[in-house]
């Protein structure tokens, strides 16, 4: 069995582990097996890579570190600057938190939430403390590798540009923020498991990804507004709500160190950056037994939730689908999109960006004009950015973890595949796109007033047209019938489709300058939708990729 350099390094601390009551020999063997198994797992950053290339890779995780290394290069300019340290280092820690927390959730949730150890290894003569240390070291090791790849270049640049003291402070704070990220993620899972069952937690993991994506996009906007520029000088204005923004805590010590700006606010931020990760770790250690007990809920699935979902699917199918066959595939596609973890990991972040994009542009505009001026204008056209991710999401419908089950299509007693495609597209619109669009619409109507309601109807109709155009332009593959990464996505096609949406938005904008133009466009858009939905799905069977 392969031995690892890390395990040889860990051997030096054997006596320390044994003093803590750990069976070191058993812990080492558990870690060795875990590391071997991890070499076979594909990280999320490589989930779209070619399968043959992946099979040739000896350790997919270490191969993925190159991606984090490239991402980490964006930190170098912020670390190298010598202007306003609380400003520049806030951006550094926002980026670090986002990438590490996203990686922890997408790639290592299975490690944090592992219940096999207790059910398999726990039945052997291995004490629980040994299992807990093995899990903690396992997660910490990969956090170290990811952090080293992401922050390593910036860390060495800081040594050259800012000096040894800055370097050591940066290193200590990176360790503390890693601890805080691990503990916060674990405590979120603990709270969810405390009140809900395992099925709800599986959903929340995906919701957290959307939230993180949105937090990153909004975070850059908020960070920029924490500071004001006076005579080309960046100034920090303390506010009470800044105590809830974690990156500010970790950036304050650098301002005191390099600019000698020592005040009560910066001192409190620094104390929070040091004490809160330590306190969080103590709480985590204390709650670990209860956390492991609640992990057993992962084996439980709520039947009531399933019954409610079936009722919802049935109602929507009756409302949106014209015939029995279409309803069957609507419910099938809804279930697949609901239950496929890999599908959600790839699609949900894109949906998160599609929600937040319109507001980013409005947020930028408010920086140059008043809220009232924006509300009286036509900035509501930014809602079209909500549809920019549709081509990518539409292409993902053909992929599945269970693609080998696509043989079922060949056994179905149907004369045409039209109900298959129509049911899947309607399920995607009803379950994924429409809820997000309605959220954006409600917020936009709160900002711009009820006057934009006809325009929002046009936007919806235009995005429906755009959905059909995306379907018509893409390769006709049966839903959920291909493995992830089995085909390469066409970036140029997505760009051309996005230009198509821009043309529809441009026509809509021109119609607002014509008397009753908006209402005429609504009628024309309804007619266009009826025609497209009737004829776009009439595809020759020989043009369908059935694998």
N, C-alpha and C positions, 0 to 999 in steps of 0.2 A: 504494500500500500504506500502511495506517495507520501513523503514527509515534506513539510513546508518550513521555509526559513522562519516564518513568524512563530511557529511552534517551538523551534530551536531557541529562538529569542525568549519565548515564554518560559522555557525550562529554567532560566536563570532565577525566576521568581517562584520556583516550586516550593521552597521553604515558607515563603510568605503566604501562599495560598493554603498550605497545610495548616498553618497557624490559625487561619480564618475558618477552619473546619471544612475545607473543600477536599474531596478525594481527587487529587491532582491527576493521577493516572487515568481515571475514568473521564475527567473533564477534558484531558488532552485527546483522548480517543474520540469523544463526541465532537470536539472541534475539528479534528482531522476529517471525519466523515462529512461534516457539514461543509467544509471547504471544498472537498472533492465534488459534492453534489452541486455547490454553487457554480462550479466551473461549467456546468451543463445548462445553466439557466440563462436565457437571453434577456439582457437589460432592456428597459423601455426605449432607451436612446437608439438601440439597434433593432427594434421590433419590425422595422420596415426593410431591413437589409436582406440581401439575397440569401436564400436558405443554404445553398452549396457553400458559399463563403463562410457562413456561420458554422457549418459542420467541420470545415477545415480549421477553424479557430480552436486553439487548445484551451483558452479560458476567455469566455466572452466578456466577463466582467472587466478584466484587466485591459482588454481591447477597447472597451468603452471609455476608459479613463482618458484616452486621447481626445475624446469629444469634450470632456470636462476641462481638459488642459486648454483647448482652444477657447472655450467659453470664458475661462479665467483670465484671458488676455485683456478683456474689457475692463478689468479692475486696475490694470497698471497705470493708466493716466490719472485716475483718482488718487492712487497712493503716491504717485510721483509729484503731484502738485503741492505747492507750499503757500496756498492762499488762505482758505478758511477750512480748518480741519474738521469741525463739526458738520460742515456742509458736505465736504467730499467723502468723509468716512461714513456718513449716513448712507450714501449711495452704495458704498462698498458692502456694508452689512445688510442692506436690503437685498442686493444681488446674491450674497452668500446664503442668506436665510431662504430665499426663494428656491434656488437650485438644490440646496441640500434637503430642504423639507419636501420638495417635490420628488426628489430621488428616493427619500426615505419612504414616502407614501406609496409611490408607484412600484418600487423594486423590493422594498424590505418590509412592507406590511405583513407579508407572509411569514417573516422571521419573528416580528414582534407578536404576531397573533398565532404563533405555532402551538398547536395542541397535541401534536404527535409525540413530542418529547415525553410528556407526562404519561400518555397512554401506552407508549412502546418502551422507552427507556425507564420510565418511572416504575414499571413492573419488575425491573431488575434491581439488584442490590446497589442502587445509586441514590444518594440522599438528595432532597429537593434543593438544598443550597448549592450543590454541585451543578445541577441543571440550570439554576438561575444564573450562576456565574458564567456558565458556558454560553447561555443566550446573550447575556450582557456583553461579554467579550466578543462574541460573533458579530453583533450589531456595531459595536464600537470600532472593530477592526475595519469594516467596510466604510464606516463614516470617516475614519482616518484617511483611507485611500482616496475617497471622493474629495474630501476637504483639501488634502495635500495636492491633488491634481488641480482643483479649482483655484486655490489660494496660493499655491507654491510660487508661481512666477511673481505675483504681486508681493509676496512676503520677502523674496530675495531683492526685489527692486527697492522695497522700503528700507532694507538694511543698507543699501548703497546710497539712496537719496536722503533718508531721514535719520539714519544713525542707529546704533545698537539699542538704545533705550526704547525708541519707537518700535523697533523690530520685536523686542522681547514683550512689550506691552501688546502689540498686535497679535503675537503668538498666544499669549495667555487669554486674551479676549476671544480669539477664535475657538480655543478649547472650551471656554465657558459658554459660548453661543451654541456650540455643538451639543453640549450637555443639555442646554435649555431646549433645543429642538427635539432631541430624543425624548426628554421627559414630557414636553408639551404634547407631542404626538401620542405617546403612551397614555397620558392622562385623558386626552380627548377620547381615545378608544375605551379607557376604563369607565368614563362617565356615560358613554353610549351604552356599553354593556351592562352598566349598573341599572339602567332603566329600560333597555330594549333588548330584543333577541339578536341572534347572529345574523339573520337576514337583513335587518335594519342596518347593522354595522357595515355589511358588504355594500349597501347602497351609499352610506355616508362616506365611505372611502372615496367614492367617485365624486360626491358632492364637494368634499374637501378640495379635490383637484380643481374643480371649477372655481371655488372660492379663492384658492391660491393664485390661479391665473388672473382673476379679477383684481385681487389685492395687489399683484405686481403692477398691472396696468394703471390702477388708481394710485398706487403708492408713489410712483414717480411724480404724478401730478401733485399729490399732497406734500411730498418732500420739498418740491420746488417752492411751495407756498409757505413752508415753515420759515423761509428766509425772505428778507426784502433787500432790494438793491438800491443803495443811496450813493450817488456820486461814483458809480461803478464799483462800489464796495459792498460785498455781501454781508448782511447783518442778520443776526439771529434774535428774534423777539420771543421771549419765553411766554408760553400759554399753558393753562392747566391741563389741557387735553394732550399735550406733548408727553406727559408722563405715561401715557398708554402706548406710545410708539417705541417699540423695542430697539430699532436701529439707533435712535437718538441716545439711548442709554450708553451704548457701546462706543459712540463717537465722541462723547463729551470728554473722556480722559485725554484724548489727543489734543483737544483745544487747550486744556489746562497745561499739558506738557509742553507743547510747541509755541503757544501764544501767551502763556502765563495769565490767561483769563480765568481766575479762580473766583467763583461766586457760589452762592447757595444752590442755585439751580443745577449747575454743572457737578457740584459735589453730590447732590442727591441722585442725579443720573448715574454717576460713577458707582455709588454705593449700590444702587439697584442692579447695575450690570454685574456686580460681583456677588451680592448676597442672593438675589432671586434665583439664579441657576443652582446655587448650593442648597438653598431652602427647597427648591423644586426637586432636587435629587434626593434629599432626605425624605420628602413626602412620597416620592416614587418608591423608595426602598421600603418604607413603612406600609404602603398600600399594595406592594407586589403580591403578597399571599392572596389578598382579596381579588386582585386583578386576574391572577391565574385561576382562581375559583370561578370567576365570571367568564373566563375564556371558554369554559365548557358550553356556554350558551351558543357558541358558534355551530354546535351540532344541531341546534334547534331552529326550525323554520316555522314561522307563524302561519298557521292554516287560515286564520281570519283575514290576514293581509292578502293571501292568495285568492281567497273567495271574493274579496272586494275588488281586486285587480281584474278578475275574470268578469265581474259584473260591469266594470268600467269598459273593458275591451268589447264586451257584447253590445253595450249601448252605443259606443262610438261606431262599431262596425255596422249596426243597423242604420245609424244616421248618415254615414258617409259612403257606404257601399251599396251598389245597385242590385247585386245578385248574390246568391248563396256562396258560390265559389270564391268571389272577391272577398267576402266577409271572412271566410276560412283563412285566406292568406293574409288578410289584415291582422287577424288575431295571432297568426303564426309569426309574422314579422314583429308585431308588438312584443310578444314574449321573447323573441330572440334579442331584440334591442334592449329589453329590460334585464335579461339574465346573462348576456355575454359580457364578461368582465373585460376581455381584451378589446372588444368593440367600444365599450364605454371609455376605456383608458385612452383610446385614440380620438374619439369623437367629442367627448365632453369638454376637454380643454378648448377645442375650436369653437364650440358653442358658447363657452364662457367669453372668449374674445369677441364673438359676434354680438353678445349682449352689451359689452362695455365699449366697443369702438365708437358708436354714435355719441356717447357721453364724453369721451375723451376730446373729441373735436369741439363740442359745446363748451367743455371746461376750458379749453384753450381760448375760445372766443370771449368767454367771460373775463379772461385776464386782460383783454384789450378794450372791452366795452362793458357797460353796466348790464345787470341781469334783466332789467326792464327792456333795454334796447334789443337784447337777444330774444326775449320772449315775444316782442312785437315783430320780429323779422321772420325769415324763412329758413332758419337753421334746422328746422324739423326735417329737412331733406337729408340730413346726416343719417336718418334712420335706415337709409338704403345700405349703409355699411353693415347693417345687421345681416344682409344677405350675401356678403362677400365670401363667407365660408361655405356657402351651399354647394359649390362644385366639389370641394374636397369631401364634405360629408356624404354627398350623393354617391361618390365613388366608393365609399367605405361600406355601402350596403351589400356589396357582393362578397365581402370577406366574412370569415367565421373561424372560430377555433374548432368547430365541429363540422368542417367542410366535407369530411368523408361521408357524412350522412346525406349528401346531395343526390345520392342514387335514388332517393325516394321520389324525386321529380319524375324519373323515368317510369315509375310504377303507378303514377296517379291517373285515374280515369277521367282525364280532361282532354278536350279537343284543341285547346289553345292555351298559350302561356300568357295571354293578355291579363287574365285575373291575377296571375302571380305577380306581375310587374305593377299593375294598378294597386293591388292590395298592399304591397310593400311600400310603394311611394306614398300612398295615403297614410299608412301607419307612421312613416317617418315624419310627414308634415304634421299629423295630429299629435304625435307623442313627443317630438323633439323640437321642430321649428315653431309651430304655432304658439305653444305656451311662452316661449322666450319672446316672440314677436309681440304678444299681448302685454307682457310685462313692460317692454320698451314703449309700447303705444300708450299705456296708462300713465307712465311717467312723463312722456312727451306731452300728453294732453294736460297734465297738471302744470307743466312749464308754459306751454304755448296756448292753452285754452281749448274750448270745444270747437273753435273755428277750424281746427286742422282735421276734424273727424272725416270729412270727405276725402282729404288727401291721404289719410291713413288707410281708407278703403282702397284707394288706388295703389298704394304701396303694397298692400296685401295681394291684390290682383296681379300686380306686376311681378311680385316674387313667386306667385303661383305659375305665371308664364315662364319665369326664369327657371323654376324647378323642372318644368317639362323640357325646356331647351337643354338643360344640363343632362337630363336623361337621354334625350335624342342624340346629343353629341358624343356621349360616352359609348364604349364597347358594351354590347348587350350580353350581359352575364347574369345568369339566374341568381337571385338573392341568396347570400350566405353560402355560396357554392365553391369559393376559392379560399386557399390558405392565406393568411396575412403575409405580405411581402412576396407573394408568388408572381406578381406583375409590378412593373414600375409605373408610378403615376406620371401623367403628362402635365408638367408645369406650364408649358406653353398653351395647352388647351384650356387650363383653368384661367389663365390670364385673358385669353380671348373671350371666354364666357363671362368673366368679370366685366369686360368692356361692353358686353351685351347688356348687362344690368345697368351700366352707366348710360347707355343709349336710352333705355326705358325710363330712367330717372330724368334724363335730359328732355325727353318728350313730355313727361309729366310737368316738369318745371315750365316749359313753354306754354302748356295749357293753362297754367295759373294766370297768365297774362291776357287770356282771352275771356270775354264774358261768357259765363256758363261752360267754359272749356273743361273744367274739372268734371262736371256732371256728364258731358258728352264723352269724355275719356272713360268714365266708369262704365258707361253702356258698351263702348267699343272693347274695353278690357274684359268685360263679362263674356261678350261674344267670342273674343279671341280664346279665352279659357275653355269655353264649351267646345270649340272646334279642335283645339289642341288635345284636350282630354279624350276626344272621340277618336282622333286619327293617329296621334303620336305613338300609341301602343300597338298599332297594327303592324306587327313585325313578322317577316318571313321566318319560319322555323329554322331554316338553314343559316340564318344570320345570328342565331342565339348560341352563345358558347355554353354548352351543357356539360363540359368536362367529361 
